[in-house]
């Protein structure tokens, strides 16, 4: 477990260093890329056209038959 903790700390340092080294243009491009995903991140439940039950059953059948 200590190896995982050390890796997590190091990963945070690497991310912080990469962000600090970004130019303004790179940071703007990265933020635009993230913000462009926002419309797909949330789906208003009032506009759902299905309950997901059919998809769930399809996945169950796939799991059942693949084994």
C-alpha positions in Angstrom: 0.0 0.0 0.0 2.8 2.4 0.7 3.9 2.1 -3.0 0.4 3.2 -4.1 0.5 6.2 -1.7 3.9 7.3 -2.9 2.7 6.9 -6.5 -0.4 9.0 -5.8 1.7 11.8 -4.3 4.1 11.7 -7.2 1.2 11.8 -9.7 -0.1 14.9 -8.0 3.3 16.5 -8.3 3.6 15.6 -12.0 0.1 17.0 -12.8 1.0 20.2 -10.9 4.3 20.6 -12.8 2.6 20.0 -16.2 -0.1 22.6 -15.4 2.6 25.1 -14.3 4.5 24.6 -17.6 1.5 25.1 -19.8 1.5 28.3 -21.9 -1.6 30.5 -21.8 -2.6 29.2 -25.2 -2.2 25.6 -24.2 -4.2 26.2 -21.0 -7.0 27.9 -23.0 -7.1 25.1 -25.5 -7.2 22.5 -22.7 -10.0 24.3 -20.9 -12.0 24.7 -24.2 -11.6 21.0 -24.8 -13.0 20.2 -21.3 -15.8 22.7 -21.6 -16.8 21.3 -25.0 -17.7 18.1 -23.2 -20.1 19.7 -20.8 -23.3 19.4 -22.9 -22.7 15.6 -23.0 -22.0 15.2 -19.2 -25.6 15.9 -18.0 -28.8 14.6 -19.4 -32.0 16.1 -18.1 -34.1 13.2 -16.8 -37.3 14.9 -18.0 -36.1 14.2 -21.6 -35.3 10.6 -21.2 -37.1 8.4 -23.7 -36.3 5.1 -22.1 -35.8 3.7 -18.6 -32.7 1.7 -19.3 -34.4 -1.6 -18.5 -34.0 -2.9 -22.1 -30.3 -2.0 -22.1 -29.9 -3.7 -18.7 -31.6 -6.8 -20.0 -29.4 -6.8 -23.1 -26.3 -6.6 -21.0 -27.5 -9.4 -18.7 -28.2 -11.6 -21.7 -24.8 -10.8 -23.2 -23.1 -11.8 -19.8 -25.2 -14.9 -19.6 -24.4 -16.2 -23.1 -20.8 -15.2 -23.2 -19.9 -17.4 -20.2 
